[in-house]
């Protein structure tokens, strides 16, 4: 696949497995030179090529970009010579992480693009607390590095099921001004306590949370119950959106063909459109990147994204196919 205007090529220069099920991949520009710059919290999207019946179509998967203090330029957006990704192998996933673990080799080339940053680090001030669960450490490493370079005091809380699964601990321990605290579920005495964490903070403390949905929900809801301003609680889920209890089936009519498609309660509109062969760009599958926006001509939409502004949701003429749903019958300009 030749790169399009918004894509670029990179070559795998290193790949290691520091813990079972975890792979760290380093990339350089395909023909030398530099890669596009990125802000803390950003992802890069990787094209996953099709492969037989197990992966009949190409996919795009997003992975957070990891950078340490000496790798961050003084001016955000400055081109880079290195991209670093941390990838968790998900055996029950749709095949992206299996490709990154099992098929990708040093010397291989990847097609990449930079989607909008759905997890930005806002104007830093002292006292920021970062909470990482498992592979959710990846964007927070770059945030902690940026805060360290800016001379901002922060605390990074990093919890895993097992202590052996902690990544980048040698580099994290050298962050100036950032207190790194490690937790592991295997040791009840050393497990991360959401209540204990929040009870020790003032409700004005900025929080950045990344990891499994359960961790994010527990920290977010616990913070809000203790008086935190929602604007001070920032999060990113490391999982695709899943159906919710009570989801109902609906139908979509494609204006170009008149075809009516059924969207079952346990499938997303995006999955149904892909199966139908409709051309829809997509990336995060979490409702934050905006790539899977589809135009709506009529019908009621249940918006579940975090990409659209409230006035865009109220207008009802666009929806995010990965997470949002319709009521009854809706018509799309596809």
N, C-alpha and C positions, 0 to 999 in steps of 0.2 A: 504494500500500500504506500503510494507516494504521499508525502506530507501535504496537507492543505494549508490555506493561509494561516490558520490558527494552530497548526500543529508543528512539531519539530522533532528531530531524531536525536537519540542518545545511544551510547554504547555502554554495556555493562563492563565495568572495570574490576569489580570485586563483589563477591557474594560469600557470606559466612553464615553459619548456624550457631549462634552463641548459646542457644538453649533449645530443647525439643520443641518443634512446632514454630519456631521463630527464625526468620531469615532477615539479615541486614544486607541490603543491596546498594552498591555505589555506582553512579553513572557519570559519564563525561559526554561532552558534545560529540556527535557522531564523526565529525570531520575536524576535530580540534576546535580551537576557539572557545567560546563561552556559551553557557546556558542562560535563559532568561532569569532575572532576579525575582525574588519572592519575599513577601512579608512574613513575620512570625504567625504561625497558625495555618499557613497555606498548605494546600494539597497540590500534587501533580496527578493528572489522569493518565493512565497507561492503557494503550490499546491491547486487548487480549485477542489474539487471532483465533479464528474458528479451527476446530479440530474434530472431524468426524461426528458421529451421532451424539457424543457426550457434550460437545460444544459446537452446535451447528451454525451459530452466527458469531460474528465478532462482538466483543463486549468492551466497555470502558470501565475501569475500576480506579478509584482514587486512593492515594496513599499520602499520608502527611510527610512533609519534607523536614528532615532532621538536620540541624546545624548547631555547631558549638561556637563559643564566643570568638575564637580566632578565625572562624569561617564566615562571620557576618560582616559585611562591608559597613563603613560608617554611614553611607547613604542608602536608605532602603530602596530596593528596585535595581541596584547595581548588578550587572550580569555576574554569574557564578561560573566556577570551573568544575564544581562538584555538586551532585544531588545525592542525598542519602535517604533511603527508605527503610522502614521496619515493617515487615509483613508477617502477620499471623496466619498460619495454615489452617483453613477451615474445611475440614473433610466434607461437611454437609452443605457447603456453599454452592454457588452456581459455577464454580470452576476457575475464577480469577486467581485466588490465592494458590490453588493447586498448580496453576501454570507458573506463577512466580516462584514457587518452591521446587517443583518437580521437573519443569521443562527448561526454564531460563538458565543459561550458562554464561560464564564470563566470555566476552567477545560478541555476544548477541546484540542485536539492535532493537530498540523499542521506539514506537511512535508515541509521543507525549503531547499533552496540552495542559495549560494552566487554567483551571476554572476559577470563577470568582471565589474570593476567600470568605468562607462562611463562618470562620472562627477567629476574627481579628483581635489582636491585643490592643486595647484602647489606651489612651494617654496614661502612661505608667506613673504610679506614685508609690511611695514606700508602703509596705504592709500587705502586698498582694499575696494571696495563698493560691497555689496551683494544686489540684488534686487529680492524680492519674491512676487509672485502673488498668492493669495489663498493658496491652498494646496502645492504649490511650496515652502512654508516655510520649509518643513520637512528636505530636505538635507542641507539647509542653516543654520538651527539651529546648526547642528553638525559642519559645517564649522566655524560659529561664535564662537562656544565653543572652537574649536581647536585654533583659532586665539587668543582668550582671554587667553587661557592657555599659549600660546607662547609669550604673551606680545606684540602682533601685534595690532596696532590701525586699526579699521575697522568701517564701517558704514553699518548698515542693514536697508534697505528700505523695508517695508512690507505693501503691499496694498491688500485690500479686497473690495468686493462690499459693505459690511456692517461692521461697527466697531465690532459688536457682533461676527463676524466670525474670529477675530484674535485669533490664538492659542498661548499658552505658554507665554503669555505676562508677567506673574509674574516672570518667570525664565529669560526671555530675558532682562528684565529691570535690572537684577543683573549681567549682563555680564561685566566683567572688561575690559575697553579699547574699548568696542564696543558701538557706539552710535546708538540706535535703534529708528527709525522714523516710525510711524504708519500712514497709509493713508486709507481713505474709500471713495468709489465712491458716497455714499449716500449724502455726504456733498461736494458740488462743491468747497468750500473753502479749504477742506481738502483732495481733490483728488490728486493722484500722477500725476505729469506732467513730461512726458518723456523729453520734450524740456528743461524745467526748471532744471531738474536733470542733464542732460548732459551739459548744458551751464555753470553750476557751477563747472565743473571738468576739469582738464587738460587731454589731450588726451592720456597721458601715464598711466592713472589710471587703474589698473586691475578691471575688471567687472565680476561678476558671477551672472547669471540670471536664475531663474527657475520659471515656472508657465505656464499660457496659451500661445499658439503659438502667439497670437496677441501681447501680452506684450513683448515677447522675440524678435519678429521681429521688433517691434517699437524701442526698446532699441538698438538692434544690428545694424539696418540700420541707426539709428540716430547717433550712435557712429562712424560707418565707414564713414558717410558723414562728420563728424567733425574731421576726421583725425586719428581715433584710428587705431592701428595695430590690424589686425584680431586675432593675437595670444594673445592679451590682453583681448579679449571678449570671455567668456566661458558661455555656456548655456545648459540647459536641458529642453525639452518640457514635460509638464505633460499631454500628450494626445497621443493616438495611431495615427500612420500615416494615413492620409486619401487620397483618390484619388485626383489627381491634374487636373485642367482644361486642356483639350487636351490629356489626357491619352487615348491610343488606346488599343483595345483588342489584345491579342497575344495567341499563342499556345505553349504548352510544350509536348514533347514526353518523356515518362519514359523508359529509356533504358532496364530495367529489364523485362518489359511486352510488350513494343511497344505501349502502350496506348497513345493516343493523347488527351490532355485536353485543353479545351478552358478557357482562363482567361479573363473575361469581363473587360471592362474599369473601372467599379466601384467596382472591387474586387481585392484583392491582390493574388499573387501566393501562399502565405502561406494559405489563406482561401481555395483556390481550392484544394491544396494538402491535407489539413486536411479533407475536405469533401470527397476526394477520398479514404481516409484511409491510405495514405502514412505516414510513420513514420518520422516526422520532429520535432526536439526539437525547442522550441521557448520560448521567455520570454518577452522582452520589447515591441515588435511590433513597435519600433521606429527606428530601424537600427543602434543601438549603442552597443548591447550586444554581437552579433556574434553567438548566439546559433542557429539561423535558417539558417546558411550557408549551401548551397546545391551545389554540384559539377556540373559544366556545361561542357558538352562534345562538344557542337557546338552551334553556333548562337550568335547574338548580344545582349548584356545586357546593359540596362540603369541603371547604379548604382546610388542609392540615399542614401546609408548608410553613416555613419560616423565611421564605424568600420574598413573597409579594407584600407590598404595603397594604394597609387597611383599605385605602381608596380603590386599589386594584382589585382586592377581594370583593368589595362592595359592588364594583362595576359588573362583575360576573362574566367578563368576556375572555378570561384566560384562566387556566388551571395547571397545576403541576401533576403530570400523569403518574408520577411514582408514588404519591401519597394521597392525593385528593380524590374524592369520589363524587359521583352524581346521585341524584334522587330521581327515580323513575327512568325517564328517557332524556338524554341530553344530545345535542347535535354539535359536532366538532367541524371546524373548517379544515378538514384533512381529506 
